[in-house]
């Protein structure tokens, strides 16, 4: 007999096990925990990254500002408070506490030395830190995270060429506080104590150049090359030894003197036999003589010797031992024929006018030898110190920077035999009182009181200044720089011609022209930065009576302003300005420092934008030179 089994309904748990509806929600709820961890980690890591980047940027900004403000480069001393404050201010402006809930913010700075001389600081290092709490990961017990960054800013200099164009005129002997009319003939001594010392302007300049050099060296690493050149200027520049000899002219016309062609008519040339009385105006000494047994035909007035000079016989001036003798005679028939008369010394009769002299031998005297002075007959010799007269010069007052005349062209390479640089030869240069020529019977060739009678070398040296020899662009040690500015020839004398200094400063720095080889870049390196540091203590002061780079302007009129002071000033100023334009056109930066004087519109015009400085004391001019050196360095992040 079959017995059937009845089914009972499943229990609750069984039903739940079998019921899969809603499982997804449970699974998602369980999965949220690791998802929150992953997402929270990403979010908080992003927050940490953003905060750290900002912290690094603020640190960099701080040390850059601190390094720019740092002036003391001794590693043995701490970073100045002013530099620390500047660094902290820039850090705080770039990183705010509370941003992304950061807290415990700190920033500290100190000096550092990067690839430079031992004991010299050229960098500022910094450390910044902050604590950042977790936004989501704190639910998993992750605590706030500290962030720390390091930063460092360094001044360093790429390859740089610096040409110092320095005013060494007479007023540089004065103190910076002296009036413009000082014009002291000798350098004023230093006075004062400690940090209150007062120095002459030229001594202030020496110290400023040395500070500039030390500042530059503190900003270099072993791979850097710095080259210096110097052009001390007044009314001329001493560049003769620097110019290759093929660019120097072999003859030149100077405002000079020579024996007058009228001499023959008054007893100094032409015929050997002269008429009695020819020399009456020139009698100083006379010696009577009487010779017997002389035929009448032999008793004639004559000059002895027929040509040239002798060193014996009566002298009309003890400082002029070489004399000519003239016999003014008469004959009588007594004693077999007697010739009697006076033996008289003679003197030269000069014509003052432009004279062309051969200078080929003079050029060789720059090594210390001498040549005879062709304008004197007392045995005087002469040599060339090294200053030059300019190439053929334009008289214009307006110029085109794209088409400069030869005398203003920094890239000129002279080719014509009659248009090369000429030696300044002060010994043969004389003034006169007549625009054409002047014949003078010299009563005393050593009479300094009459300028037209004395060579310019014998006159006031301010009128024929030839200063310290210039220095071509080259690598110089700190000792080399010191030796240059403290050389005994580095002294102040002469008048101020800004155009003269700028013309030659640019010529010696130009990447083209006669000195191009000095300015080339190193193989595989970019071209160096090219810079002119122009220092003066006054405005332009051309003088028509000065003998300088343009001859004697009132007579030679090479710049077009002869006998017109206003026009002369305007023409020289135009030359100065166009040469500044030519420098900027060649990518050269010009820094101008006015010491003990105001920054004139011409100086401002010449300077690159924002690079004109006025200094009224030694400390101020030193500060200007230091600032220029710092601006030549490149401020960069090094860590």
Secondary structure as the mmCIF struct_conf table of DSSP 4:
data_model
#
loop_
_struct_conf.conf_type_id
_struct_conf.id
_struct_conf.beg_label_comp_id
_struct_conf.beg_label_asym_id
_struct_conf.beg_label_seq_id
_struct_conf.end_label_comp_id
_struct_conf.end_label_asym_id
_struct_conf.end_label_seq_id
HELX_RH_AL_P HELX_RH_AL_P1 UNK A 12 UNK A 18
TURN_TY1_P TURN_TY1_P1 UNK A 21 UNK A 22
HELX_RH_AL_P HELX_RH_AL_P2 UNK A 23 UNK A 69
STRN STRN1 UNK A 74 UNK A 74
TURN_TY1_P TURN_TY1_P2 UNK A 75 UNK A 76
BEND BEND1 UNK A 77 UNK A 77
HELX_LH_PP_P HELX_LH_PP_P1 UNK A 78 UNK A 80
HELX_RH_AL_P HELX_RH_AL_P3 UNK A 81 UNK A 94
TURN_TY1_P TURN_TY1_P3 UNK A 97 UNK A 98
HELX_RH_3T_P HELX_RH_3T_P1 UNK A 99 UNK A 101
STRN STRN2 UNK A 103 UNK A 112
BEND BEND2 UNK A 115 UNK A 116
TURN_TY1_P TURN_TY1_P4 UNK A 118 UNK A 119
STRN STRN3 UNK A 120 UNK A 120
STRN STRN4 UNK A 123 UNK A 132
BEND BEND3 UNK A 135 UNK A 136
HELX_RH_3T_P HELX_RH_3T_P2 UNK A 137 UNK A 140
TURN_TY1_P TURN_TY1_P5 UNK A 141 UNK A 141
HELX_LH_PP_P HELX_LH_PP_P2 UNK A 142 UNK A 144
STRN STRN5 UNK A 145 UNK A 156
BEND BEND4 UNK A 159 UNK A 159
STRN STRN6 UNK A 160 UNK A 167
HELX_RH_3T_P HELX_RH_3T_P3 UNK A 170 UNK A 173
BEND BEND5 UNK A 174 UNK A 174
STRN STRN7 UNK A 175 UNK A 175
TURN_TY1_P TURN_TY1_P6 UNK A 176 UNK A 177
BEND BEND6 UNK A 178 UNK A 178
TURN_TY1_P TURN_TY1_P7 UNK A 180 UNK A 181
BEND BEND7 UNK A 185 UNK A 186
HELX_LH_PP_P HELX_LH_PP_P3 UNK A 187 UNK A 190
STRN STRN8 UNK A 191 UNK A 191
BEND BEND8 UNK A 192 UNK A 193
HELX_RH_3T_P HELX_RH_3T_P4 UNK A 194 UNK A 196
STRN STRN9 UNK A 198 UNK A 198
STRN STRN10 UNK A 200 UNK A 200
HELX_RH_AL_P HELX_RH_AL_P4 UNK A 201 UNK A 217
TURN_TY1_P TURN_TY1_P8 UNK A 218 UNK A 219
TURN_TY1_P TURN_TY1_P9 UNK A 222 UNK A 223
STRN STRN11 UNK A 226 UNK A 233
BEND BEND9 UNK A 234 UNK A 236
STRN STRN12 UNK A 238 UNK A 238
TURN_TY1_P TURN_TY1_P10 UNK A 240 UNK A 242
BEND BEND10 UNK A 243 UNK A 243
HELX_RH_3T_P HELX_RH_3T_P5 UNK A 245 UNK A 247
STRN STRN13 UNK A 248 UNK A 248
BEND BEND11 UNK A 250 UNK A 250
STRN STRN14 UNK A 251 UNK A 259
TURN_TY1_P TURN_TY1_P11 UNK A 261 UNK A 262
HELX_RH_AL_P HELX_RH_AL_P5 UNK A 263 UNK A 266
TURN_TY1_P TURN_TY1_P12 UNK A 267 UNK A 267
BEND BEND12 UNK A 268 UNK A 270
BEND BEND13 UNK A 272 UNK A 272
STRN STRN15 UNK A 273 UNK A 273
TURN_TY1_P TURN_TY1_P13 UNK A 276 UNK A 279
HELX_RH_3T_P HELX_RH_3T_P6 UNK A 280 UNK A 282
BEND BEND14 UNK A 284 UNK A 284
STRN STRN16 UNK A 286 UNK A 291
BEND BEND15 UNK A 292 UNK A 293
HELX_RH_3T_P HELX_RH_3T_P7 UNK A 296 UNK A 298
STRN STRN17 UNK A 302 UNK A 304
BEND BEND16 UNK A 305 UNK A 308
STRN STRN18 UNK A 310 UNK A 310
BEND BEND17 UNK A 311 UNK A 313
BEND BEND18 UNK A 316 UNK A 317
TURN_TY1_P TURN_TY1_P14 UNK A 318 UNK A 319
STRN STRN19 UNK A 323 UNK A 323
STRN STRN20 UNK A 324 UNK A 332
BEND BEND19 UNK A 333 UNK A 333
HELX_RH_3T_P HELX_RH_3T_P8 UNK A 334 UNK A 336
STRN STRN21 UNK A 338 UNK A 346
STRN STRN22 UNK A 349 UNK A 358
HELX_RH_AL_P HELX_RH_AL_P6 UNK A 360 UNK A 363
HELX_RH_3T_P HELX_RH_3T_P9 UNK A 364 UNK A 367
BEND BEND20 UNK A 368 UNK A 368
STRN STRN23 UNK A 371 UNK A 372
TURN_TY1_P TURN_TY1_P15 UNK A 374 UNK A 375
BEND BEND21 UNK A 377 UNK A 379
STRN STRN24 UNK A 381 UNK A 382
BEND BEND22 UNK A 386 UNK A 386
STRN STRN25 UNK A 387 UNK A 387
STRN STRN26 UNK A 388 UNK A 389
HELX_LH_PP_P HELX_LH_PP_P4 UNK A 390 UNK A 390
BEND BEND23 UNK A 391 UNK A 392
BEND BEND24 UNK A 397 UNK A 397
TURN_TY1_P TURN_TY1_P16 UNK A 401 UNK A 402
BEND BEND25 UNK A 403 UNK A 403
HELX_RH_3T_P HELX_RH_3T_P10 UNK A 406 UNK A 408
TURN_TY1_P TURN_TY1_P17 UNK A 410 UNK A 411
BEND BEND26 UNK A 416 UNK A 416
TURN_TY1_P TURN_TY1_P18 UNK A 417 UNK A 418
BEND BEND27 UNK A 419 UNK A 420
STRN STRN27 UNK A 421 UNK A 421
STRN STRN28 UNK A 422 UNK A 423
HELX_RH_3T_P HELX_RH_3T_P11 UNK A 426 UNK A 428
BEND BEND28 UNK A 433 UNK A 436
STRN STRN29 UNK A 438 UNK A 441
BEND BEND29 UNK A 443 UNK A 443
TURN_TY1_P TURN_TY1_P19 UNK A 445 UNK A 446
TURN_TY1_P TURN_TY1_P20 UNK A 448 UNK A 449
BEND BEND30 UNK A 450 UNK A 450
HELX_RH_3T_P HELX_RH_3T_P12 UNK A 451 UNK A 453
BEND BEND31 UNK A 454 UNK A 454
HELX_RH_3T_P HELX_RH_3T_P13 UNK A 456 UNK A 458
BEND BEND32 UNK A 459 UNK A 459
HELX_RH_3T_P HELX_RH_3T_P14 UNK A 461 UNK A 464
BEND BEND33 UNK A 468 UNK A 468
STRN STRN30 UNK A 469 UNK A 469
HELX_LH_PP_P HELX_LH_PP_P5 UNK A 470 UNK A 470
STRN STRN31 UNK A 471 UNK A 474
HELX_RH_AL_P HELX_RH_AL_P7 UNK A 478 UNK A 485
TURN_TY1_P TURN_TY1_P21 UNK A 486 UNK A 486
BEND BEND34 UNK A 487 UNK A 487
TURN_TY1_P TURN_TY1_P22 UNK A 488 UNK A 489
BEND BEND35 UNK A 494 UNK A 494
HELX_RH_AL_P HELX_RH_AL_P8 UNK A 498 UNK A 509
BEND BEND36 UNK A 511 UNK A 513
TURN_TY1_P TURN_TY1_P23 UNK A 514 UNK A 515
HELX_RH_3T_P HELX_RH_3T_P15 UNK A 516 UNK A 519
HELX_LH_PP_P HELX_LH_PP_P6 UNK A 520 UNK A 522
TURN_TY1_P TURN_TY1_P24 UNK A 523 UNK A 524
BEND BEND37 UNK A 525 UNK A 525
HELX_LH_PP_P HELX_LH_PP_P7 UNK A 526 UNK A 528
STRN STRN32 UNK A 529 UNK A 536
BEND BEND38 UNK A 537 UNK A 538
TURN_TY1_P TURN_TY1_P25 UNK A 544 UNK A 545
STRN STRN33 UNK A 547 UNK A 548
TURN_TY1_P TURN_TY1_P26 UNK A 549 UNK A 550
STRN STRN34 UNK A 551 UNK A 552
HELX_RH_AL_P HELX_RH_AL_P9 UNK A 553 UNK A 556
BEND BEND39 UNK A 558 UNK A 560
TURN_TY1_P TURN_TY1_P27 UNK A 562 UNK A 563
HELX_RH_AL_P HELX_RH_AL_P10 UNK A 565 UNK A 585
TURN_TY1_P TURN_TY1_P28 UNK A 586 UNK A 587
STRN STRN35 UNK A 589 UNK A 595
BEND BEND40 UNK A 596 UNK A 597
HELX_RH_AL_P HELX_RH_AL_P11 UNK A 601 UNK A 606
BEND BEND41 UNK A 607 UNK A 607
HELX_LH_PP_P HELX_LH_PP_P8 UNK A 608 UNK A 608
TURN_TY1_P TURN_TY1_P29 UNK A 609 UNK A 610
STRN STRN36 UNK A 612 UNK A 615
BEND BEND42 UNK A 616 UNK A 617
HELX_RH_AL_P HELX_RH_AL_P12 UNK A 618 UNK A 632
BEND BEND43 UNK A 633 UNK A 633
STRN STRN37 UNK A 634 UNK A 637
#
